[in-house]
Amino acid sequence: MKIICVGRNYADHAKELKNEVPTEPVLFMKPKNALLQNGHPFYYPEFTSNLHYECELVLRVSKNGKHIQEKFADKYYDQIAVGIDFTARDLQDQQKAKGLPWEIAKSFDNSAVVGNFIPITAETDKKDINFCLYKNKQLAQQGNTKDLLFSFDYLVSYISKFFTLNIGDLIFTGTPAGVGPAVIGDNFEAFIEDDSLLEFSVK
């Protein structure tokens, strides 16, 4: 299983980090040991002093495929969850300033927290899905798929040009504006629409 992540897929988030709004998806990967399941505590890494949360919708790949046409892409994922892409922002800034890869800031153990999956059905309007993140019972982030720069189907098609998709792979589809720091003691709870699908604490 691999975790494929999409950066800068909401224009407001790209702007808040002073990045250019992309014209093609920005991709990076996390290994399977980055996965942290719903309810398990997240332990603050010792190698960062500026850990940021990024709430995202996560797709579960349900069919193997490569070079998938966009018009068929919806046949390759069947479930959706909400997750958090944790980022060691200080390490990321250091690596970017040197022109170096920044996997150590994004792909470390337990950096991909994923909640419970729910099915995507024929009735699901994928262009109008609300999701949000609460930090210590206060709204921290909220987003809607209507604001995606690149739709779910486009992402699946684009990713499959470079990486064969396999059953069980996860796609983090990008975070809206509002990312911020996490500290020990924080509690996070994330929703799709009115369904609480993810909750954990930082220790």
Rosetta blueprint (number, residue, H / E / L):
1 M L
2 K L
3 I E
4 I E
5 C E
6 V E
7 G E
8 R L
9 N L
10 Y E
11 A H
12 D H
13 H H
14 A H
15 K H
16 E H
17 L L
18 K L
19 N L
20 E L
21 V L
22 P L
23 T L
24 E L
25 P L
26 V E
27 L E
28 F E
29 M E
30 K E
31 P L
32 K H
33 N H
34 A H
35 L E
36 L E
37 Q E
38 N L
39 G L
40 H L
41 P L
42 F E
43 Y L
44 Y L
45 P L
46 E L
47 F L
48 T L
49 S L
50 N L
51 L E
52 H E
53 Y E
54 E L
55 C E
56 E E
57 L E
58 V E
59 L E
60 R E
61 V E
62 S L
63 K L
64 N L
65 G E
66 K L
67 H L
68 I L
69 Q L
70 E H
71 K H
72 F H
73 A H
74 D H
75 K H
76 Y H
77 Y E
78 D E
79 Q E
80 I E
81 A E
82 V E
83 G E
84 I E
85 D E
86 F L
87 T E
88 A E
89 R H
90 D H
91 L H
92 Q H
93 D H
94 Q H
95 Q H
96 K H
97 A H
98 K L
99 G L
100 L L
101 P L
102 W L
103 E H
104 I H
105 A H
106 K H
107 S L
108 F L
109 D L
110 N L
111 S L
112 A E
113 V E
114 V E
115 G L
116 N L
117 F L
118 I E
119 P E
120 I L
121 T L
122 A L
123 E L
124 T L
125 D L
126 K L
127 K L
128 D L
129 I L
130 N E
131 F E
132 C E
133 L E
134 Y E
135 K E
136 N L
137 K L
138 Q E
139 L E
140 A E
141 Q E
142 Q E
143 G E
144 N E
145 T H
146 K H
147 D H
148 L E
149 L L
150 F L
151 S L
152 F H
153 D H
154 Y H
155 L H
156 V H
157 S H
158 Y H
159 I H
160 S H
161 K H
162 F H
163 F L
164 T L
165 L E
166 N L
167 I L
168 G L
169 D L
170 L E
171 I E
172 F E
173 T L
174 G L
175 T L
176 P L
177 A L
178 G L
179 V L
180 G E
181 P E
182 A L
183 V L
184 I L
185 G L
186 D L
187 N E
188 F E
189 E E
190 A E
191 F E
192 I E
193 E L
194 D L
195 D E
196 S E
197 L E
198 L E
199 E E
200 F E
201 S E
202 V E
203 K L
